[in-house]
Amino acid sequence: MFTEHGLSFLNILADLLWRYRRLAAVIIAVVFIQIFEITLLNYKYDIFTGGFLQPYAYMSLSDRLNFILLSLWFDVSFFGAIAGLWFFIADRLNKYGLIIYYNFTAVIILLVGVFLAVKFKVLSYFSDTINLQILKNLGGGSLRQALAYASNEIALFLLIAILAVVFLIFIIRSIRHHNIVIKLSAIDIQHNAYSKVFIAVFIITPVIAYFISNNDFLRYGLEKKISYKLISSALDKITDVDFDGYGIFDYPKDQAAFNVEIFPGALDIPGNGVDEDGFLGDALEPQALLDSFSQLPRKSGKHIVLIVLESARADLLTKQVNGQFVAPVIREIADKGTAIKHAYSHTGYTTSSIKAIFNRGLVSTANKTFLINFLQSVGYQASIISGQDESFGDVATEVGMKNAGVYYFDARTALDDRVFPSTEQGSLRLSEERVVKQFQAHVAEMDFTHPQFVYMNFQAAHFPYSHPHMAKRILDDLIPRSKINMENREWVASTYWNAIANADWAVGQVVESLKAKNLLDQTTIVILGDHGESLFDDGFLGHGHAINDIQTQIPLISNDPNIIADEPMGQVDVAELTVRSALGLDNHWQNPNKLVFQLVGSLSHPTLIAHVQKDGVRTLFDFRSQSVFFSDLNLWQPYDQAVTDHVNKDRVINLLR
């Protein structure tokens, strides 16, 4: 009797699986993907337990069930659509049987496994603001190298995915003679059940996606999933009818879907009667200011050496490793000259930082004289000696490095001396020894009867903080790229500080070369960073994805002891500070109300913007959540609440105006 009931049950099961066999293939793939992805989401974001810096967590049983069910829905929707295409092609090719089902399942699991490996390896370095540019920076400008960094994790996930597929095939082969498998192998291309489910999903999914887009709590976790992010992004693109980059399914939403001029983060053009960014009405016409360079005397002064240190943190002056200061040369310059306490980059990217330094603004405008143009106009001869490719991001042409008469040497002009094999723009680097050698050779040929301006760039502290021939100045073992992770953060930091020690050595060689020519007292030296660098201090590695002191506060040091800076200094101020020092002019910066503007993203599509005050207090606006952060209060507030708060509203208005 038991055997008859058992056979009857198997026949019923076979009939059900035969009727819904394509849906079953999707569900099997989704189950494996759910296990992988949700495990990683909880590991990375503590979505079920709550964790550091995580604003939401699904801690109650109902919250967890809601999240998992919605997660399943979007996975079935997304991978079901892929399956529909797969089965359509199989039907057209007259392919049938079990092979098309477990081939689909195997391919999907393997591809998603590799993608998750890459995604979560990269996110172990960076925050959620990561984009293609940051990924390329991770690989020294090369996506191929970026993937190489994740090779261990890719191999692990690939192994797990392969084991899952092998297990699935083993089970299927074990039961291949059962009625279920025989039934599934039958030729029948009618799949009405699958079609009905697909149509229902096609109709219902956009409704659910729109609901989630308006729910911060649910959106927080689901937007980190492959399926939801791709579906919501696709729906957002479809509803972007005015082609301004924003629709109604992502966040923030386009509040004017049929007006291309109005979208989140748009530049608000003053006085045109249109509130392009949706905040505070139409922008007010800013007060026209005289270019401060126009008020400087048209004369030359001391020679100038402007040195930019890649990824230099503000704490390099005080940092010690094994009881040894990492930057003794720069410390001595600061002790005899000036170290500005509150100096900041405006962005976390090298190209925009260099442009801000030379062009004195985040946007190049005709009413501001560029540094090189000014210096050449008053008789300076200009030289560029850089360890990076200054053509990257069109820096060289936009800031005047390619002006007539400028001596030009960078990593692109010395390809054979690069420290890494790649010749991509963002990857090219020269060693500090090579840059110093070029400086020394050029100094021997320069005519110092004319005032000289020399810009130098040392790339020592660029990720991965070492190269094959880097000197080990403060530790014996430099961390390999493959070992860079949170668990090895102390080793990562020590390797970074060794790189800074190499940059400091290079600065020392520049100083010694000037001394040898009896030029040091006749030269203004200014040293600064292009941006800071997070060394897992805040849980992340790198720069350009957050606005905080670690990633944006920079060293700003001069050998001029007469500088007084009692205000926050941005990179747009460096040119004037340098020229005033070289000309022996008053160099006092004492505006207590001054604010330094910072951003992540671009001016046309910002992700984060901020103002930083004299004492390091920040007001930060996040365009994704439309919320404001007050660093001194350690408080996030929704925009609508912050802009009506009588205590802090002026800070919000000043930032968004």
C-alpha positions as CSV (number, residue, x, y, z in Angstrom):
1,M,0.0,0.0,0.0
2,F,2.8,2.4,0.9
3,T,4.5,1.7,-2.4
4,E,1.3,2.5,-4.3
5,H,0.9,5.7,-2.4
6,G,4.5,6.6,-3.0
7,L,4.2,6.0,-6.7
8,S,1.0,8.0,-6.8
9,F,2.8,10.9,-5.1
10,L,5.7,10.8,-7.5
11,N,3.4,10.8,-10.4
12,I,1.5,13.8,-9.1
13,L,4.9,15.5,-8.4
14,A,6.0,14.6,-11.9
15,D,2.9,16.2,-13.4
16,L,3.3,19.3,-11.3
17,L,7.0,19.7,-12.2
18,W,6.2,19.0,-15.9
19,R,3.6,21.7,-15.9
20,Y,5.8,24.2,-14.1
21,R,9.2,22.9,-15.1
22,R,10.5,26.2,-16.4
23,L,9.4,28.1,-13.3
24,A,11.0,25.3,-11.2
25,A,14.3,25.9,-12.9
26,V,14.1,29.6,-12.1
27,I,13.2,28.9,-8.4
28,I,16.1,26.4,-8.0
29,A,18.5,29.1,-9.3
30,V,17.0,31.8,-7.1
31,V,17.3,29.6,-4.0
32,F,21.0,29.3,-4.5
33,I,21.4,33.0,-5.3
34,Q,19.3,34.0,-2.3
35,I,21.6,31.9,0.0
36,F,24.7,33.5,-1.4
37,E,23.5,37.1,-1.6
38,I,21.6,37.4,1.7
39,T,24.5,35.8,3.6
40,L,26.8,38.4,2.1
41,L,24.4,41.3,2.7
42,N,24.2,40.4,6.3
43,Y,28.0,40.0,6.5
44,K,28.6,43.3,4.9
45,Y,25.7,45.4,6.2
46,D,24.4,43.5,9.3
47,I,21.0,43.9,7.8
48,F,19.4,41.3,10.2
49,T,21.4,42.3,13.3
50,G,22.2,46.1,13.0
51,G,25.7,47.3,12.9
52,F,28.1,50.2,12.8
53,L,27.1,53.1,10.5
54,Q,24.0,51.1,9.3
55,P,20.8,53.2,9.6
56,Y,18.3,50.3,9.2
57,A,18.1,46.6,10.1
58,Y,15.4,44.0,9.7
59,M,15.5,42.6,13.2
60,S,11.9,41.5,13.9
61,L,10.5,38.3,12.4
62,S,7.9,40.2,10.3
63,D,10.6,42.6,8.9
64,R,12.8,39.7,8.0
65,L,10.0,37.8,6.3
66,N,9.0,40.9,4.3
67,F,12.5,41.5,3.2
68,I,13.1,37.9,2.2
69,L,9.8,37.6,0.4
70,L,10.4,40.9,-1.6
71,S,13.9,39.7,-2.3
72,L,12.6,36.4,-3.7
73,W,10.0,38.3,-5.8
74,F,12.6,40.5,-7.5
75,D,14.9,37.6,-8.0
76,V,12.2,35.5,-9.6
77,S,11.2,38.5,-11.7
78,F,14.7,39.2,-12.9
79,F,16.0,35.7,-13.4
80,G,12.6,34.7,-14.7
81,A,13.0,37.2,-17.5
82,I,16.4,35.9,-18.3
83,A,15.0,32.3,-18.3
84,G,12.3,33.4,-20.6
85,L,14.9,34.5,-23.2
86,W,16.9,31.3,-22.6
87,F,13.9,29.1,-23.2
88,F,12.7,31.1,-26.2
89,I,16.1,30.5,-27.8
90,A,16.0,26.8,-26.9
91,D,12.6,26.5,-28.5
92,R,13.7,28.2,-31.6
93,L,16.7,25.8,-31.8
94,N,14.5,22.8,-31.1
95,K,16.3,22.0,-27.9
96,Y,14.4,20.2,-25.2
97,G,14.9,18.0,-22.2
98,L,16.5,18.2,-18.8
99,I,19.8,19.6,-20.3
100,I,18.3,23.1,-21.0
101,Y,17.1,23.4,-17.4
102,Y,20.2,22.5,-15.5
103,N,22.4,24.3,-18.1
104,F,20.4,27.5,-17.3
105,T,20.7,26.9,-13.6
106,A,24.4,26.2,-13.8
107,V,25.2,29.3,-15.9
108,I,23.1,31.6,-13.8
109,I,24.6,30.4,-10.5
110,L,28.2,30.6,-11.8
111,L,27.8,34.1,-13.3
112,V,26.0,35.5,-10.2
113,G,28.6,33.9,-8.0
114,V,31.5,35.6,-9.8
115,F,29.6,38.9,-9.8
116,L,29.0,38.7,-6.1
117,A,32.6,37.9,-5.4
118,V,33.8,41.0,-7.3
119,K,31.1,43.2,-5.8
120,F,31.7,42.3,-2.2
121,K,35.5,42.3,-2.5
122,V,35.3,45.8,-3.9
123,L,32.8,46.9,-1.2
124,S,35.2,45.6,1.4
125,Y,37.5,48.5,0.3
126,F,34.9,51.2,-0.4
127,S,31.6,52.5,0.6
128,D,28.3,52.3,-1.3
129,T,29.1,55.4,-3.4
130,I,31.5,53.3,-5.4
131,N,31.4,53.9,-9.1
132,L,33.3,52.9,-12.2
133,Q,36.0,55.6,-11.6
134,I,36.6,54.4,-8.1
135,L,36.8,50.8,-9.4
136,K,39.4,51.8,-11.9
137,N,41.3,53.7,-9.2
138,L,41.4,50.5,-7.2
139,G,43.1,48.9,-10.1
140,G,45.5,51.7,-10.7
141,G,43.4,52.8,-13.6
142,S,42.8,49.3,-15.0
143,L,39.6,47.4,-14.6
144,R,41.6,44.2,-15.4
145,Q,43.9,44.9,-12.5
146,A,40.9,45.7,-10.2
147,L,39.5,42.3,-11.0
148,A,42.9,40.8,-10.1
149,Y,42.7,42.2,-6.6
150,A,39.5,40.2,-6.1
151,S,41.0,37.0,-7.5
152,N,41.1,35.1,-4.2
153,E,37.4,35.9,-3.5
154,I,36.4,35.2,-7.1
155,A,38.1,31.8,-6.8
156,L,36.3,31.0,-3.5
157,F,32.9,32.0,-4.8
158,L,33.5,30.2,-8.1
159,L,34.4,27.0,-6.2
160,I,31.2,27.3,-4.1
161,A,29.1,27.9,-7.2
162,I,30.8,25.0,-9.0
163,L,30.1,22.7,-6.0
164,A,26.5,23.8,-6.0
165,V,26.1,23.1,-9.7
166,V,27.9,19.7,-9.3
167,F,25.5,18.9,-6.5
168,L,22.5,19.8,-8.6
169,I,23.8,17.7,-11.5
170,F,24.5,14.8,-9.2
171,I,21.0,14.8,-7.8
172,I,19.5,15.0,-11.3
173,R,21.7,12.2,-12.6
174,S,20.7,10.1,-9.6
175,I,17.1,10.3,-10.4
176,R,17.3,10.3,-14.2
177,H,15.4,7.1,-14.6
178,H,12.5,8.2,-12.4
179,N,9.2,9.2,-13.9
180,I,9.8,12.9,-13.0
181,V,12.9,13.1,-15.1
182,I,11.4,11.1,-18.0
183,K,8.4,13.4,-17.9
184,L,10.7,16.5,-17.9
185,S,12.5,15.2,-20.9
186,A,9.4,14.8,-23.0
187,I,9.0,17.0,-26.1
188,D,6.4,19.6,-25.5
189,I,7.0,23.3,-26.0
190,Q,3.7,24.4,-24.5
191,H,4.3,26.3,-21.2
192,N,1.2,28.2,-20.6
193,A,1.7,28.1,-16.8
194,Y,5.1,29.8,-17.2
195,S,3.7,32.4,-19.6
196,K,0.9,33.3,-17.2
197,V,3.3,33.7,-14.2
198,F,5.6,35.8,-16.4
199,I,2.8,38.1,-17.4
200,A,1.6,38.5,-13.8
201,V,5.1,39.3,-12.7
202,F,5.6,41.7,-15.5
203,I,2.5,43.7,-14.4
204,I,2.9,43.5,-10.6
205,T,6.7,44.1,-10.3
206,P,6.7,47.8,-11.3
207,V,3.9,48.4,-8.8
208,I,6.0,46.8,-6.0
209,A,9.1,48.6,-7.2
210,Y,7.4,52.0,-7.0
211,F,6.1,51.3,-3.5
212,I,9.6,50.3,-2.4
213,S,11.2,53.4,-4.0
214,N,9.1,55.5,-1.5
215,N,10.0,53.4,1.5
216,D,13.4,54.2,3.0
217,F,13.3,51.1,5.3
218,L,12.7,48.5,2.6
219,R,14.7,50.3,-0.1
220,Y,17.8,50.4,2.1
221,G,18.4,46.6,1.9
222,L,16.8,45.8,-1.5
223,E,18.8,48.4,-3.4
224,K,21.9,46.4,-2.5
225,K,20.5,43.3,-4.3
226,I,21.4,42.6,-8.0
227,S,17.8,42.0,-9.1
228,Y,16.1,44.9,-7.4
229,K,18.8,47.4,-8.4
230,L,18.7,46.3,-12.1
231,I,14.9,46.2,-12.3
232,S,14.4,49.6,-10.5
233,S,17.2,51.2,-12.6
234,A,15.6,49.9,-15.8
235,L,12.2,51.2,-14.8
236,D,13.8,54.5,-13.9
237,K,15.4,54.7,-17.3
238,I,12.1,53.9,-19.0
239,T,10.3,56.7,-17.0
240,D,13.1,59.2,-17.7
241,V,11.0,60.7,-20.5
242,D,12.8,64.1,-20.4
243,F,16.2,62.4,-20.6
244,D,17.7,64.3,-17.7
245,G,19.1,61.1,-16.0
246,Y,16.3,60.7,-13.5
247,G,12.9,58.8,-13.5
248,I,10.3,57.9,-10.9
249,F,11.5,54.5,-9.8
250,D,15.0,55.2,-8.3
251,Y,15.9,57.6,-5.5
252,P,16.0,60.5,-5.5
253,K,13.1,60.8,-7.9
254,D,12.6,63.3,-10.7
255,Q,9.9,65.7,-9.4
256,A,9.4,67.2,-12.9
257,A,9.3,64.2,-15.1
258,F,8.6,66.2,-18.3
259,N,11.0,69.1,-17.7
260,V,14.6,68.4,-18.6
261,E,15.8,71.4,-16.7
262,I,14.6,70.2,-13.3
263,F,16.1,67.1,-11.6
264,P,17.9,66.2,-8.3
265,G,21.3,67.8,-8.0
266,A,20.8,70.1,-11.1
267,L,22.8,73.3,-11.2
268,D,20.3,76.0,-10.2
269,I,20.8,78.9,-12.6
270,P,20.2,82.2,-10.7
271,G,17.5,84.6,-11.8
272,N,15.8,82.5,-14.6
273,G,12.7,81.8,-12.6
274,V,13.3,78.0,-12.6
275,D,14.1,76.0,-9.5
276,E,16.3,73.4,-11.2
277,D,17.4,71.5,-8.2
278,G,14.1,71.6,-6.3
279,F,15.5,73.3,-3.2
280,L,14.8,76.7,-1.9
281,G,13.3,78.1,-5.1
282,D,15.3,79.8,-7.8
283,A,18.9,80.5,-6.9
284,L,19.9,84.0,-6.1
285,E,22.4,85.9,-8.3
286,P,25.7,85.7,-6.5
287,Q,27.6,88.9,-5.7
288,A,30.3,89.5,-8.3
289,L,33.7,89.4,-6.8
290,L,36.9,90.9,-8.1
291,D,39.6,88.4,-9.0
292,S,42.1,88.7,-6.2
293,F,44.9,88.1,-8.6
294,S,44.0,91.4,-10.3
295,Q,44.8,93.2,-7.1
296,L,48.3,91.7,-6.9
297,P,51.3,93.7,-8.1
298,R,52.5,92.8,-11.6
299,K,56.0,91.7,-10.6
300,S,58.0,88.6,-9.9
301,G,59.4,87.5,-6.6
302,K,61.1,84.4,-5.2
303,H,61.4,81.1,-7.1
304,I,58.5,78.8,-6.4
305,V,58.4,75.0,-5.9
306,L,54.9,73.7,-5.5
307,I,54.8,70.0,-4.5
308,V,51.7,67.9,-4.5
309,L,51.8,64.6,-2.6
310,E,49.4,61.9,-3.8
311,S,46.8,60.7,-1.2
312,A,48.6,62.5,1.6
313,R,46.8,62.6,5.0
314,A,46.7,65.6,7.2
315,D,48.3,63.6,10.1
316,L,51.6,62.9,8.3
317,L,53.3,65.6,10.4
318,T,52.6,63.8,13.7
319,K,52.5,60.2,12.5
320,Q,55.2,57.8,13.9
321,V,55.8,54.2,13.1
322,N,58.0,52.2,15.4
323,G,58.9,55.4,17.2
324,Q,60.1,57.1,14.0
325,F,58.4,60.1,12.4
326,V,57.4,59.2,8.9
327,A,58.0,62.7,7.4
328,P,60.9,64.3,9.2
329,V,61.8,66.6,6.3
330,I,58.4,68.0,5.9
331,R,58.2,68.4,9.7
332,E,61.3,70.5,9.7
333,I,59.9,72.7,6.9
334,A,56.7,73.1,8.9
335,D,58.6,73.9,12.1
336,K,60.6,76.7,10.4
337,G,57.7,77.8,8.3
338,T,53.9,77.3,8.5
339,A,51.7,74.3,8.8
340,I,48.0,75.2,8.1
341,K,45.8,73.2,10.5
342,H,42.5,73.3,8.6
343,A,43.2,72.7,4.9
344,Y,40.9,70.7,2.7
345,S,40.5,69.2,-0.7
346,H,37.2,70.0,-2.5
347,T,36.9,66.6,-4.0
348,G,38.5,63.2,-3.4
349,Y,39.9,62.9,-6.9
350,T,43.3,63.9,-8.2
351,T,42.3,65.5,-11.5
352,S,39.7,67.8,-10.0
353,S,42.1,68.7,-7.1
354,I,44.9,69.6,-9.5
355,K,42.6,71.8,-11.5
356,A,41.3,73.5,-8.3
357,I,44.9,74.3,-7.3
358,F,46.0,75.7,-10.6
359,N,42.8,77.2,-11.9
360,R,41.7,78.5,-8.5
361,G,38.2,77.1,-8.8
362,L,36.1,74.0,-9.3
363,V,34.9,75.4,-12.6
364,S,37.2,77.2,-14.9
365,T,35.9,80.7,-15.6
366,A,37.2,83.6,-17.6
367,N,37.1,86.0,-14.6
368,K,39.8,84.1,-12.7
369,T,43.4,84.1,-13.8
370,F,45.1,80.7,-13.8
371,L,48.2,80.3,-11.7
372,I,50.6,79.4,-14.6
373,N,49.2,82.1,-16.8
374,F,49.7,84.7,-14.1
375,L,53.2,83.6,-13.3
376,Q,54.2,83.6,-17.0
377,S,52.7,87.0,-17.4
378,V,55.0,88.5,-14.7
379,G,58.2,86.8,-16.0
380,Y,58.3,83.4,-14.4
381,Q,59.6,80.4,-16.3
382,A,57.5,77.3,-15.6
383,S,58.5,73.7,-15.3
384,I,56.4,70.6,-14.8
385,I,58.1,67.5,-13.3
386,S,55.5,64.9,-12.3
387,G,55.4,61.3,-11.4
388,Q,51.9,60.8,-12.9
389,D,50.4,61.2,-16.3
390,E,49.3,64.8,-16.2
391,S,47.2,64.4,-19.4
392,F,44.8,62.2,-17.4
393,G,41.5,64.0,-17.2
394,D,42.9,66.7,-19.6
395,V,44.7,68.3,-16.6
396,A,47.8,69.4,-18.5
397,T,45.9,71.3,-21.2
398,E,43.3,72.8,-19.0
399,V,45.6,74.3,-16.3
400,G,48.3,75.6,-18.7
401,M,51.0,72.9,-18.3
402,K,51.2,72.8,-22.1
403,N,51.5,76.5,-22.5
404,A,54.2,77.7,-24.8
405,G,57.6,77.8,-23.1
406,V,56.7,75.4,-20.3
407,Y,59.2,72.7,-19.5
408,Y,57.2,69.5,-19.3
409,F,58.1,66.1,-17.9
410,D,55.7,63.4,-16.6
411,A,55.1,59.7,-16.5
412,R,53.8,59.8,-20.1
413,T,57.1,61.2,-21.4
414,A,59.1,58.6,-19.6
415,L,57.2,55.4,-20.4
416,D,60.2,53.1,-20.1
417,D,60.7,54.2,-16.5
418,R,57.2,53.4,-15.2
419,V,56.9,51.3,-12.1
420,F,54.0,49.2,-13.3
421,P,53.5,47.5,-16.7
422,S,50.2,49.3,-17.6
423,T,50.4,52.3,-19.8
424,E,46.8,53.4,-19.1
425,Q,46.5,57.1,-18.0
426,G,45.4,56.5,-14.5
427,S,48.0,53.7,-13.9
428,L,51.2,55.4,-15.1
429,R,53.6,56.2,-12.3
430,L,57.2,57.0,-11.9
431,S,59.2,56.3,-8.8
432,E,60.3,59.1,-6.5
433,E,63.9,58.4,-7.4
434,R,63.1,59.0,-11.1
435,V,61.3,62.2,-10.5
436,V,64.1,63.5,-8.2
437,K,66.6,62.6,-10.8
438,Q,64.8,64.6,-13.5
439,F,64.5,67.6,-11.1
440,Q,68.2,67.5,-10.3
441,A,69.1,67.3,-14.0
442,H,66.7,70.1,-14.9
443,V,68.0,72.3,-12.0
444,A,71.5,72.0,-13.4
445,E,70.2,73.6,-16.7
446,M,67.8,76.2,-15.4
447,D,68.6,79.9,-15.6
448,F,68.0,81.2,-12.1
449,T,68.5,84.8,-13.2
450,H,64.9,84.5,-14.2
451,P,62.3,83.6,-11.5
452,Q,61.4,79.9,-11.8
453,F,58.2,78.1,-11.0
454,V,58.4,74.3,-10.6
455,Y,55.4,72.0,-10.0
456,M,56.3,68.5,-8.8
457,N,54.0,65.5,-8.1
458,F,55.1,62.5,-6.1
459,Q,53.0,59.4,-6.4
460,A,54.4,57.3,-3.6
461,A,51.2,57.0,-1.6
462,H,49.0,56.0,-4.5
463,F,47.1,52.7,-4.0
464,P,48.5,50.0,-3.5
465,Y,51.0,52.1,-1.5
466,S,54.1,50.5,-3.0
467,H,55.7,49.4,-6.2
468,P,58.3,46.6,-6.9
469,H,61.3,48.9,-6.3
470,M,60.0,51.1,-3.5
471,A,62.5,51.6,-0.7
472,K,61.6,50.1,2.7
473,R,62.3,53.1,4.9
474,I,60.3,52.4,8.0
475,L,59.3,48.7,7.8
476,D,60.8,45.5,6.3
477,D,57.8,43.9,4.6
478,L,55.3,45.8,2.4
479,I,51.9,44.3,2.0
480,P,51.2,42.6,-1.3
481,R,48.1,43.7,-3.2
482,S,46.4,40.4,-2.6
483,K,46.6,40.8,1.1
484,I,45.0,44.3,1.3
485,N,41.9,43.9,3.3
486,M,40.2,44.9,6.6
487,E,41.8,42.1,8.6
488,N,45.3,43.4,7.6
489,R,44.5,47.1,8.1
490,E,47.5,47.7,10.4
491,W,49.8,46.2,7.7
492,V,48.1,48.3,5.1
493,A,48.6,51.4,7.2
494,S,52.2,50.7,7.8
495,T,52.8,50.2,4.1
496,Y,51.0,53.5,3.3
497,W,53.2,55.4,5.9
498,N,56.3,53.8,4.3
499,A,55.1,55.3,1.0
500,I,54.7,58.7,2.7
501,A,58.3,58.3,4.1
502,N,59.4,57.8,0.5
503,A,57.6,61.0,-0.6
504,D,59.3,62.8,2.4
505,W,62.7,61.5,1.3
506,A,62.0,62.9,-2.2
507,V,61.0,66.3,-0.7
508,G,64.3,66.2,1.1
509,Q,66.2,65.7,-2.1
510,V,64.5,68.7,-3.6
511,V,65.5,70.8,-0.6
512,E,69.1,69.5,-0.8
513,S,69.3,70.4,-4.5
514,L,68.2,73.9,-3.8
515,K,70.7,74.2,-1.0
516,A,73.5,73.1,-3.3
517,K,72.7,75.9,-5.6
518,N,72.3,78.4,-2.7
519,L,68.7,78.9,-3.8
520,L,66.8,77.7,-0.7
521,D,66.5,81.1,0.9
522,Q,65.3,82.5,-2.5
523,T,62.6,79.9,-2.9
524,T,59.0,79.6,-1.7
525,I,58.2,76.0,-1.1
526,V,54.5,74.9,-0.7
527,I,53.6,71.3,-0.1
528,L,50.1,69.8,0.0
529,G,48.0,66.7,-0.7
530,D,45.6,66.3,-3.5
531,H,43.2,64.5,-1.1
532,G,43.3,62.4,2.0
533,E,43.2,58.6,2.3
534,S,41.1,56.3,4.4
535,L,43.0,53.3,5.7
536,F,40.0,51.4,7.0
537,D,39.7,54.1,9.7
538,D,36.0,54.4,8.9
539,G,35.6,50.9,7.7
540,F,36.6,51.7,4.1
541,L,39.8,52.1,2.0
542,G,40.7,54.9,-0.4
543,H,39.2,58.2,-1.2
544,G,36.6,60.0,-3.2
545,H,33.5,58.2,-1.8
546,A,32.9,60.1,1.4
547,I,33.3,63.6,2.8
548,N,35.1,63.5,6.1
549,D,38.4,64.6,7.5
550,I,40.2,61.3,6.8
551,Q,39.4,61.5,3.0
552,T,39.5,65.3,2.5
553,Q,41.7,67.0,5.1
554,I,45.1,67.5,3.7
555,P,48.5,68.8,4.8
556,L,49.3,72.3,3.6
557,I,52.8,73.4,4.5
558,S,55.1,76.3,3.5
559,N,58.6,77.3,4.4
560,D,57.3,80.9,4.8
561,P,56.9,81.6,8.6
562,N,54.8,84.7,7.9
563,I,51.6,83.0,6.9
564,I,48.7,83.3,9.2
565,A,45.7,81.1,8.4
566,D,42.9,81.4,10.9
567,E,40.2,80.1,8.6
568,P,39.6,76.9,6.6
569,M,41.7,76.8,3.5
570,G,40.6,75.1,0.3
571,Q,42.8,74.1,-2.6
572,V,41.4,77.0,-4.6
573,D,43.3,79.3,-2.1
574,V,46.7,77.7,-2.6
575,A,47.7,79.6,-5.7
576,E,47.1,83.0,-4.1
577,L,48.8,81.9,-0.8
578,T,51.8,80.8,-2.8
579,V,52.1,83.9,-4.9
580,R,51.7,86.2,-1.9
581,S,54.5,84.3,-0.2
582,A,56.8,84.5,-3.2
583,L,56.1,88.3,-3.6
584,G,56.6,89.0,0.1
585,L,53.0,90.3,0.4
586,D,50.7,90.2,3.4
587,N,49.6,86.6,3.7
588,H,46.9,86.7,6.4
589,W,43.8,84.6,6.0
590,Q,41.4,85.5,8.8
591,N,37.8,85.3,7.7
592,P,35.9,83.6,10.6
593,N,32.8,83.1,8.4
594,K,34.6,81.4,5.5
595,L,33.3,78.0,4.3
596,V,35.1,75.5,2.1
597,F,32.9,73.6,-0.4
598,Q,33.3,69.9,-0.9
599,L,31.5,67.3,-3.1
600,V,31.4,63.6,-4.1
601,G,30.3,63.1,-7.7
602,S,30.3,65.9,-10.2
603,L,28.9,69.4,-10.1
604,S,26.2,68.4,-12.6
605,H,25.3,65.2,-10.8
606,P,26.5,65.4,-7.2
607,T,26.1,62.6,-4.7
608,L,27.2,64.5,-1.6
609,I,28.0,68.1,-1.0
610,A,29.3,69.8,2.2
611,H,30.6,73.0,3.8
612,V,33.4,72.8,6.3
613,Q,34.0,75.6,8.7
614,K,37.0,77.0,10.5
615,D,36.8,74.4,13.4
616,G,36.3,71.5,11.1
617,V,32.5,71.4,11.6
618,R,30.6,70.2,8.5
619,T,27.2,70.5,7.1
620,L,26.6,67.7,4.6
621,F,23.8,67.1,2.2
622,D,23.1,63.6,0.7
623,F,21.2,63.8,-2.6
624,R,20.3,60.1,-2.5
625,S,18.4,60.3,0.8
626,Q,17.7,64.1,0.7
627,S,19.0,64.4,4.2
628,V,21.4,66.7,6.0
629,F,24.2,65.8,8.4
630,F,25.5,68.1,11.1
631,S,28.9,66.8,12.2
632,D,29.1,68.8,15.4
633,L,25.8,67.4,16.5
634,N,26.4,63.9,15.0
635,L,22.9,64.3,13.7
636,W,21.1,63.3,10.4
637,Q,17.9,65.2,9.6
638,P,15.5,64.9,6.6
639,Y,15.9,68.0,4.4
640,D,12.3,69.2,5.1
641,Q,13.0,69.1,8.8
642,A,16.5,70.6,8.7
643,V,15.5,73.5,6.5
644,T,12.9,74.6,9.0
645,D,15.0,74.0,12.1
646,H,15.6,77.6,13.5
647,V,19.0,76.6,14.9
648,N,20.5,75.0,11.8
649,K,18.5,76.2,8.8
650,D,21.0,78.9,7.9
651,R,23.7,76.2,7.5
652,V,21.4,74.2,5.2
653,I,20.4,77.3,3.1
654,N,24.0,78.4,2.7
655,L,25.0,75.0,1.5
656,L,22.2,74.5,-1.0
657,R,22.2,78.1,-2.3
